[in-house]
Each structure stands twice: as structure tokens, then as C-alpha cells.
Amino acid sequence: MKSNELNTIDNPRRKFLGTFASGVAAFGLASLAAPFKGHTENNFMGESADNSEEWFKKIQGKHRIVFDVPEPNGIFPFAWPRIFLATNEATGTAAKDLSAVVVLRHNGIPYAMEHRLWEKYNMQEIFKVVDPRTNQPTKRNPFWQPAQGAYKVPGVGVVPIGLNELQDSGVMFCVCDMAIRVYSAVAADKMGLDPEVVRKEWTAGILPGVQIVPSGVWAVNRAQEKGCSYCFTG
């Protein structure tokens, strides 16, 4: 493999480590350690993630895939699942023979949250995400209940890639509890709020039908153990 290819593959990992280190410097070890302390006491299982193993039993059919979403990346975290469904349908595969799982983790977690949390906690600034339709900052989740026909792809036309539209087509979504705990603590520190209160508000504001799982990497592993092939959306 060429060195430039290695650099491309390694970039998300380097970005994560840089973000993590910056967080430690900005907020201090004590504030960052708080959410991990809670996880240790709870055996790394949030109260909303305790049925995660059962949720993964919903994966079925011959053709199974997991989409790994650690970063906001335009329309791709939502376009790829739709393309998977559409091209399988075009080649004669019935919906009952398909399973698509989307894992929202790390900087991808705001896509699992209600509009009110985006506005209150300035999600576009925390996670460096923009509305892919305008390429501008937004105070609303651009993939939750978008207007009909909001997303178009050249050569294809309108594509229904809202999170709710994909759910209606059988796509399964889950979100990382570990990232919720860490980032809500960081947000709380910046705003002078109680980290546990913010964490609970973020958890309560997860979109309908989105499963909270202990961690995103845990979910990627479980999906692959259930026979899903892996697709990185970043």
C-alpha cells in the first residue's frame, strides 16, 4: 500500500487523538475523567443501553451491512444506506433479505439528537458540522424529518435520506453512549452546568427508534458478529 493511502486511512484516527488531547488540555483531567468514572461504576452500561444485545437480534436476511459513522461527512452517512437499499432492490433482492445498521459514534452522535438539543447546546460548534444542503452552520439536525425532496443527487434526482425516511425503509440506527457521556460533560463544563443533568437531557433527546448502545465500537463489533459487512462512511 502506498504511503499516501496509509495517510488517508489513518487520518480519522489522528484527528480523534488530536481532538481528545485538545479536550484534556482545555477542560482538565478531572472534568474528562468524570464520565469514565461513571462508566466504571456502571460496568460501562448506561441505563438506556441495557437492551442493546436484544436490539441486535433484529438483524436478519441474507445481505447485511453496518455503516460506521465516526464523523459528520456531508450526506454520505445517510446516502450510503439508501444506495445499499436501492441497488439491492434494483437487482431483485427483497427487503426481507436486507439489514442495514448505522452506528453513530464519536463526532457523528449529534445526528441522533433532536432539534432542540442542536440549538441549546450549539451542536454545530461542538462537532464541527454544517447543513450539507447549504454548507453553512445550522441549529437543526439536517437529517431529522427534512422537507420532502430536500436532498438531490446529480444524475439520480431526489433521494429520501432523512433519518426518519431511512427508518421507514428498515434501516437500524444506534448511538454511542460513551460519546454522549464524554461530550455532554465537555458541553456542561463550557456552559457551567451539571454534567449529569446535561447527560440525562442528551439521553432523553435521542430521536425515536435510535438505540443507545454502550459504545460505538461495541456496536460495530456486534453488527459484524451478526454477519454485517463493514462500510466506513468517513
C-alpha positions in Angstrom: 0.0 0.0 0.0 1.3 3.5 -0.9 2.2 6.0 1.9 -0.4 8.5 0.8 -3.1 5.8 1.0 -1.9 5.0 4.6 -2.1 8.6 5.5 -5.7 8.8 4.2 -6.8 5.8 6.1 -5.0 6.9 9.3 -6.4 10.5 9.2 -9.6 9.9 11.2 -7.7 8.2 14.0 -5.2 11.0 14.1 -8.0 13.6 14.2 -9.6 11.7 17.1 -6.4 11.7 19.1 -5.8 15.3 18.4 -9.4 16.2 19.5 -9.0 14.0 22.6 -5.7 15.7 23.6 -7.2 19.2 23.0 -10.1 18.3 25.2 -7.8 17.2 28.0 -5.8 20.5 27.7 -8.9 22.7 27.6 -11.1 21.1 30.3 -8.6 19.4 32.5 -8.2 15.8 33.5 -10.8 15.9 36.3 -13.7 17.0 34.0 -12.8 14.5 31.4 -12.4 11.7 33.9 -15.9 12.2 35.4 -17.8 10.4 32.7 -15.4 7.5 32.7 -15.7 7.2 36.4 -19.5 6.8 36.0 -19.0 4.1 33.4 -16.7 2.1 35.7 -19.2 2.2 38.4 -21.9 1.1 36.0 -19.8 -1.6 34.2 -19.8 0.6 31.1 -23.6 0.2 30.6 -25.9 3.2 30.6 -29.5 2.7 31.8 -30.7 3.2 28.2 -28.2 0.8 26.7 -29.1 -2.3 28.7 -31.2 -3.9 26.0 -28.6 -3.4 23.2 -27.8 -7.2 22.8 -31.5 -7.8 22.2 -31.7 -5.0 19.7 -29.1 -6.5 17.6 -31.1 -9.7 17.2 -33.3 -7.7 14.8 -30.6 -8.0 12.1 -31.8 -10.6 9.6 -31.8 -11.5 6.0 -29.0 -12.7 3.6 -27.4 -9.3 2.9 -26.2 -7.4 6.0 -24.1 -4.3 6.3 -23.0 -1.9 9.1 -22.2 1.8 8.3 -19.7 3.2 10.7 -20.2 7.0 11.3 -17.5 8.5 13.5 -17.6 11.9 11.8 -20.1 14.2 10.0 -19.4 13.9 6.3 -21.9 15.6 4.2 -24.7 13.4 3.0 -22.7 10.2 3.0 -23.7 8.7 6.4 -27.3 8.7 5.1 -26.8 8.4 1.3 -24.9 5.1 1.5 -27.6 3.2 3.4 -30.2 4.4 0.8 -27.9 3.4 -2.1 -27.5 0.0 -0.5 -31.2 -0.5 -0.3 -32.0 0.9 -3.7 -29.3 -1.0 -5.6 -30.3 -4.3 -3.9 -33.9 -3.6 -4.9 -32.8 -2.9 -8.5 -31.0 -6.2 -8.6 -34.0 -8.2 -7.4 -33.3 -8.5 -3.7 -36.4 -8.3 -1.5 -36.5 -6.0 1.6 -36.8 -9.0 3.9 -33.4 -10.2 2.8 -31.7 -7.0 3.8 -30.4 -5.5 7.0 -28.6 -2.1 7.3 -27.3 -0.8 10.6 -25.9 2.7 11.1 -23.6 3.3 14.1 -23.4 7.0 15.1 -20.3 7.4 17.3 -17.6 9.9 18.2 -18.4 13.2 16.3 -21.3 11.5 14.5 -23.6 11.4 17.6 -25.4 14.8 17.0 -27.3 13.2 14.1 -29.1 11.1 16.7 -30.4 14.1 18.6 -33.5 16.3 18.5 -33.5 19.8 17.0 -33.9 21.4 20.5 -30.5 20.0 21.6 -28.8 21.2 18.5 -30.0 24.8 19.2 -29.5 24.7 23.0 -26.0 23.2 23.0 -24.7 24.6 19.8 -24.0 21.2 18.3 -22.6 22.6 15.0 -19.8 24.2 17.0 -19.1 21.2 19.3 -19.0 18.7 16.4 -18.0 21.0 13.5 -21.0 20.0 11.4 -22.8 22.0 8.8 -26.0 21.6 6.8 -24.9 19.7 3.7 -27.6 21.5 1.6 -26.1 25.0 2.3 -22.7 24.2 3.7 -23.5 26.6 6.5 -23.8 26.1 10.3 -27.2 25.0 11.4 -29.1 24.9 14.7 -31.3 22.0 13.5 -30.5 18.4 12.8 -30.4 18.4 8.9 -31.3 14.7 8.6 -34.3 14.6 11.0 -37.6 15.0 9.2 -36.2 17.1 6.3 -38.7 18.6 3.9 -39.8 16.2 1.1 -37.3 16.4 -1.8 -34.8 18.3 0.3 -31.9 16.1 -0.9 -31.0 15.6 -4.6 -28.1 13.8 -6.2 -26.9 14.7 -9.7 -27.8 12.0 -12.2 -30.1 10.4 -9.6 -32.6 13.1 -8.5 -34.4 13.3 -5.2 -33.1 10.8 -2.6 -35.1 10.2 0.6 -32.2 10.2 3.1 -33.7 11.7 6.2 -33.0 9.5 9.3 -36.8 9.0 9.7 -37.1 8.1 6.0 -34.4 5.5 6.3 -36.0 4.1 9.4 -39.2 3.8 7.5 -37.3 1.6 5.0 -36.0 -0.6 7.8 -32.6 0.9 8.4 -31.5 0.5 12.1 -29.8 3.4 13.9 -27.8 3.3 17.1 -25.7 5.9 19.0 -22.7 5.6 21.3 -23.4 6.1 25.0 -19.7 6.6 25.7 -19.6 9.6 23.4 -22.8 11.0 24.8 -21.2 10.9 28.3 -17.9 12.4 27.3 -19.2 15.2 25.1 -22.1 16.1 27.3 -19.6 16.5 30.2 -17.4 18.8 27.9 -20.5 20.8 27.0 -21.5 21.1 30.6 -18.1 22.3 31.6 -18.1 25.0 28.9 -21.6 26.2 29.9 -21.1 25.9 33.7 -23.8 23.2 34.0 -24.1 20.0 36.0 -22.6 17.2 33.8 -25.1 14.6 34.9 -28.1 16.9 34.2 -26.8 17.6 30.7 -26.1 13.9 30.1 -29.6 12.9 31.0 -31.0 15.7 28.8 -29.0 14.5 25.9 -30.1 10.9 26.5 -33.7 12.0 26.7 -33.3 13.9 23.5 -32.2 10.9 21.4 -34.5 10.5 18.4 -37.3 7.9 18.4 -36.2 4.5 17.3 -32.5 5.2 17.8 -30.9 2.6 20.1 -28.4 3.8 22.7 -25.5 1.3 22.8 -22.6 1.1 25.3 -20.1 2.3 22.8 -19.9 2.7 19.0 -17.0 0.3 18.7 -19.0 -2.2 20.7 -21.9 -1.8 18.2 -19.6 -2.2 15.2 -18.3 -5.4 16.7 -21.8 -6.8 17.5 -23.0 -6.0 14.0 -20.1 -7.8 12.4 -20.6 -10.7 14.7 -24.2 -10.8 13.3 -22.8 -11.1 9.8 -22.7 -7.5 8.7 -20.1 -6.4 6.2 -18.3 -3.2 7.2 -18.6 0.2 5.4 -16.8 3.3 6.7 -18.7 6.5 5.8 -15.9 9.0 6.6 
